[in-house]
Structures are given as structure tokens and as C-alpha cells.
Amino acid sequence: MTVKKGIINPAAQAAEQVEAAVAAGKETVEAAVKAGARNYEKAVAVTREQVEAAVNAGAEMFKGYEDVAGFGKENIDAIMATSAVLSKGMQDLNKAWFALAQEALEQNVAATKRILGSKSVVEVVEIQSDLAKAGYDKAMTESRRLSDMSIKLAEEASAPIAGRVNTAMEAFAKPFAA
């Protein structure tokens, strides 16, 4: 069978169409593969970014936890320091009160002996007057001393807590200052 010029060979025409369709399909598959690869790379990049963000957030959270735990520990230390100061101060105040009471008792016993040894009512009145005056002077002096001790104790006991309050205020003010 011979093919004449000018006549279109249907088999050749069909082969050309098949080749064109295969080429178009090949291009479509290559484009789809390239698009899939680009999308895969984007998905990997986004996932990597999200994992990094989660790791950073976790690190910040644990850093924040460590800060909070450290802050709490420092607060406990301040409370313990305040308790120690209060305990020592209260012991000193109690010793001062006890010494004052013991001294007053000794003075009253001595005054009672003097009153019992007195020979006249005038002498008794003099002894009681002297005792009252000495008692009043002693009460004023000792109350001032005990008051000063109490004020000093309050200042010393509040110092650790005041320090922690100042630190807390500075820490909470930092975010607002920035």
C-alpha cells in the first residue's frame, strides 16, 4: 500500500494527536508535581515556623515559671527574715517588761519596809509621795524607752517585706514602662 501525496493518512494523524495529548499530559503532570513540591516546601516551612514558635513560647513560659518561683521563694525568705526580727524583738521587749516589773516590785518592797519602819503619819505620807513621784518618773522614762524599742522593731520587721513590695512594684511596672 502506497500513500499518495496530498492524502492525509488517518493513522499518522491519530499518532500525532496521541503524541500531542501525551505531551500535554506530561506537561500537566510535571506542572502538578512542581506545584505539589512547592506546596510541600511551603507546608514544611510553615510547620517549622510553628514548631519554632511553640518552642520559643514554651521556653518563655518556663522562664516565666522560673521567675515566678524565684519571686515566691524571695517572698518566703522575706517573711522568714521578718519572723526572725519579730521573734528577737518580742523577746527583747518581754525582757524589758519583765525587768521593769521586777524593779517595780523591788522598789515597792523597799517602800513598804520604809513605811512599816516609819514613826509618824507625816513620814508615811512623805515616803508615799516620794514613791509616787519616783514611780511616775520611772513610768515616763520606761514607757518612752519601750515605745522607742517598739518603733525600732516595727521598722526592722517591715524592712524585708517593704523591700519585696518595692521589687514587686518595679517588676509589674516594667511592662507598662516599655
The 8 nearest C-alpha neighbors of each residue, nearest first, counted from 0:
[[1, 2, 3, 8, 4, 6, 10, 9],
 [0, 2, 3, 4, 8, 6, 7, 5],
 [1, 3, 4, 0, 6, 8, 7, 5],
 [4, 2, 6, 5, 1, 7, 8, 0],
 [3, 5, 6, 2, 7, 1, 8, 0],
 [6, 4, 7, 3, 2, 8, 9, 1],
 [7, 5, 4, 3, 8, 2, 9, 1],
 [8, 6, 9, 5, 12, 11, 4, 3],
 [7, 9, 11, 10, 12, 6, 2, 13],
 [8, 10, 12, 11, 13, 7, 14, 6],
 [11, 9, 13, 12, 8, 14, 15, 7],
 [12, 10, 14, 8, 13, 9, 15, 7],
 [11, 13, 9, 15, 10, 14, 8, 16],
 [12, 14, 10, 16, 11, 15, 9, 17],
 [15, 13, 11, 17, 12, 16, 18, 10],
 [14, 16, 18, 12, 13, 17, 19, 11],
 [17, 15, 19, 13, 18, 14, 20, 12],
 [16, 18, 20, 14, 15, 19, 21, 13],
 [17, 19, 21, 15, 16, 20, 22, 14],
 [20, 18, 16, 22, 21, 17, 23, 15],
 [19, 21, 17, 23, 22, 18, 24, 16],
 [22, 20, 24, 18, 19, 23, 25, 17],
 [21, 23, 25, 19, 24, 20, 18, 26],
 [24, 22, 20, 26, 25, 21, 19, 27],
 [25, 23, 27, 21, 26, 22, 20, 28],
 [24, 26, 22, 28, 23, 27, 21, 29],
 [27, 25, 29, 23, 24, 28, 30, 22],
 [26, 28, 24, 30, 25, 29, 31, 23],
 [27, 29, 31, 25, 30, 26, 32, 24],
 [30, 28, 26, 32, 31, 27, 25, 33],
 [31, 29, 27, 33, 28, 32, 34, 26],
 [32, 30, 28, 34, 29, 33, 35, 27],
 [31, 33, 35, 29, 34, 30, 28, 36],
 [34, 32, 36, 30, 35, 31, 29, 37],
 [35, 33, 31, 37, 36, 32, 30, 38],
 [36, 34, 32, 38, 33, 37, 39, 31],
 [35, 37, 39, 33, 34, 38, 32, 40],
 [36, 38, 34, 40, 39, 35, 33, 41],
 [39, 37, 41, 35, 40, 36, 42, 34],
 [38, 40, 36, 42, 41, 37, 35, 43],
 [39, 41, 43, 37, 38, 42, 36, 44],
 [40, 42, 38, 44, 39, 43, 45, 37],
 [43, 41, 39, 45, 40, 44, 46, 38],
 [42, 44, 40, 46, 41, 45, 47, 39],
 [45, 43, 47, 41, 46, 42, 40, 48],
 [46, 44, 48, 42, 47, 43, 41, 49],
 [45, 47, 49, 43, 48, 44, 42, 50],
 [46, 48, 44, 50, 45, 49, 43, 51],
 [49, 47, 45, 51, 46, 50, 52, 44],
 [48, 50, 52, 46, 51, 47, 53, 45],
 [49, 51, 53, 47, 52, 48, 46, 54],
 [52, 50, 54, 48, 49, 53, 55, 47],
 [51, 53, 49, 55, 50, 54, 56, 48],
 [54, 52, 56, 50, 51, 55, 57, 49],
 [55, 53, 57, 51, 56, 52, 50, 58],
 [56, 54, 58, 52, 57, 53, 51, 59],
 [57, 55, 53, 59, 58, 54, 60, 52],
 [58, 56, 60, 54, 55, 59, 53, 61],
 [57, 59, 55, 61, 60, 56, 62, 54],
 [60, 58, 62, 56, 57, 61, 63, 55],
 [61, 59, 57, 63, 62, 58, 56, 64],
 [62, 60, 64, 58, 63, 59, 65, 57],
 [61, 63, 59, 65, 64, 60, 58, 66],
 [64, 62, 66, 60, 61, 65, 59, 67],
 [63, 65, 61, 67, 66, 62, 68, 60],
 [64, 66, 62, 68, 63, 67, 69, 61],
 [65, 67, 63, 69, 64, 68, 70, 62],
 [68, 66, 70, 64, 69, 65, 71, 63],
 [67, 69, 65, 71, 70, 66, 64, 72],
 [70, 68, 72, 66, 71, 67, 65, 73],
 [69, 71, 67, 73, 68, 72, 66, 74],
 [72, 70, 74, 68, 69, 73, 67, 75],
 [73, 71, 69, 75, 74, 70, 68, 76],
 [72, 74, 76, 70, 71, 75, 77, 69],
 [75, 73, 71, 77, 72, 76, 70, 78],
 [74, 76, 78, 72, 77, 73, 79, 71],
 [77, 75, 73, 79, 74, 78, 80, 72],
 [78, 76, 159, 74, 80, 75, 79, 160],
 [79, 77, 81, 75, 76, 80, 82, 74],
 [78, 80, 82, 76, 81, 77, 75, 83],
 [81, 79, 77, 83, 82, 78, 76, 84],
 [80, 82, 156, 78, 84, 79, 83, 85],
 [83, 81, 79, 85, 80, 84, 86, 78],
 [82, 84, 80, 86, 81, 85, 79, 87],
 [85, 83, 81, 87, 82, 86, 156, 88],
 [86, 84, 88, 82, 83, 87, 89, 156],
 [85, 87, 83, 89, 88, 84, 82, 90],
 [88, 86, 90, 84, 89, 85, 83, 91],
 [89, 87, 85, 91, 90, 86, 152, 84],
 [88, 90, 92, 86, 91, 87, 85, 93],
 [89, 91, 93, 87, 88, 92, 94, 86],
 [92, 90, 88, 94, 89, 93, 95, 87],
 [93, 91, 89, 95, 94, 90, 88, 96],
 [92, 94, 96, 90, 95, 91, 97, 89],
 [95, 93, 97, 91, 92, 96, 98, 90],
 [94, 96, 92, 98, 93, 97, 99, 91],
 [97, 95, 99, 93, 98, 94, 100, 92],
 [96, 98, 94, 100, 99, 95, 93, 101],
 [99, 97, 101, 95, 96, 100, 94, 102],
 [98, 100, 96, 102, 97, 101, 95, 103],
 [101, 99, 103, 97, 102, 98, 104, 96],
 [100, 102, 98, 104, 103, 99, 97, 105],
 [101, 103, 105, 99, 104, 100, 98, 106],
 [104, 102, 100, 106, 101, 105, 107, 99],
 [105, 103, 101, 107, 102, 106, 100, 108],
 [104, 106, 102, 108, 107, 103, 109, 101],
 [107, 105, 103, 109, 104, 108, 110, 102],
 [108, 106, 110, 104, 109, 105, 111, 103],
 [107, 109, 111, 105, 110, 106, 104, 112],
 [108, 110, 106, 112, 107, 111, 105, 113],
 [111, 109, 107, 113, 112, 108, 106, 114],
 [112, 110, 114, 108, 113, 109, 107, 115],
 [111, 113, 115, 109, 110, 114, 116, 108],
 [114, 112, 110, 116, 111, 115, 117, 109],
 [115, 113, 111, 117, 116, 112, 123, 110],
 [114, 116, 112, 113, 117, 111, 123, 118],
 [117, 115, 113, 114, 112, 118, 111, 123],
 [118, 116, 114, 115, 119, 122, 113, 123],
 [117, 119, 116, 122, 120, 123, 115, 114],
 [120, 118, 122, 121, 117, 123, 124, 114],
 [119, 121, 123, 122, 124, 118, 117, 125],
 [120, 122, 124, 119, 123, 125, 118, 126],
 [121, 123, 125, 119, 120, 124, 117, 126],
 [124, 122, 120, 126, 125, 121, 114, 127],
 [123, 125, 127, 121, 122, 126, 128, 120],
 [126, 124, 122, 128, 123, 127, 129, 121],
 [125, 127, 123, 129, 128, 124, 130, 122],
 [128, 126, 130, 124, 129, 125, 131, 123],
 [127, 129, 125, 131, 130, 126, 124, 132],
 [128, 130, 126, 132, 127, 131, 133, 125],
 [129, 131, 127, 133, 128, 132, 134, 126],
 [132, 130, 134, 128, 129, 133, 127, 135],
 [131, 133, 135, 129, 134, 130, 128, 136],
 [134, 132, 136, 130, 135, 131, 137, 129],
 [133, 135, 131, 137, 132, 136, 130, 138],
 [134, 136, 138, 132, 137, 133, 131, 139],
 [137, 135, 133, 139, 138, 134, 132, 140],
 [136, 138, 134, 140, 135, 139, 141, 133],
 [139, 137, 135, 141, 136, 140, 142, 134],
 [140, 138, 142, 136, 137, 141, 143, 135],
 [141, 139, 137, 143, 138, 142, 136, 144],
 [140, 142, 144, 138, 143, 139, 137, 145],
 [143, 141, 145, 139, 144, 140, 138, 146],
 [142, 144, 146, 140, 141, 145, 147, 139],
 [143, 145, 141, 147, 142, 146, 148, 140],
 [146, 144, 148, 142, 147, 143, 141, 149],
 [145, 147, 149, 143, 148, 144, 142, 150],
 [148, 146, 144, 150, 149, 145, 151, 143],
 [147, 149, 145, 151, 146, 150, 152, 144],
 [150, 148, 152, 146, 147, 151, 145, 153],
 [151, 149, 153, 147, 152, 148, 146, 154],
 [150, 152, 148, 154, 149, 153, 147, 155],
 [151, 153, 149, 155, 150, 154, 88, 156],
 [154, 152, 150, 156, 151, 155, 157, 149],
 [155, 153, 151, 157, 152, 156, 158, 150],
 [154, 156, 152, 158, 153, 157, 151, 84],
 [157, 155, 81, 153, 84, 154, 158, 152],
 [156, 158, 154, 160, 155, 159, 161, 153],
 [157, 159, 161, 155, 160, 156, 162, 154],
 [160, 158, 77, 162, 161, 157, 81, 163],
 [159, 161, 163, 162, 157, 158, 77, 164],
 [162, 160, 164, 158, 163, 159, 157, 165],
 [163, 161, 159, 165, 160, 164, 158, 166],
 [162, 164, 166, 160, 165, 161, 167, 159],
 [165, 163, 161, 167, 166, 162, 168, 160],
 [166, 164, 168, 162, 163, 167, 161, 169],
 [165, 167, 163, 169, 164, 168, 170, 162],
 [168, 166, 164, 170, 169, 165, 163, 171],
 [167, 169, 165, 171, 170, 166, 172, 164],
 [168, 170, 172, 166, 167, 171, 165, 173],
 [171, 169, 167, 168, 172, 173, 166, 174],
 [170, 172, 168, 169, 173, 167, 174, 175],
 [171, 173, 169, 175, 170, 174, 168, 176],
 [172, 174, 176, 175, 170, 171, 169, 177],
 [175, 173, 177, 176, 172, 171, 170, 169],
 [176, 174, 172, 173, 177, 171, 170, 169],
 [175, 177, 173, 174, 172, 171, 169, 170],
 [176, 174, 175, 173, 172, 171, 170, 169]]
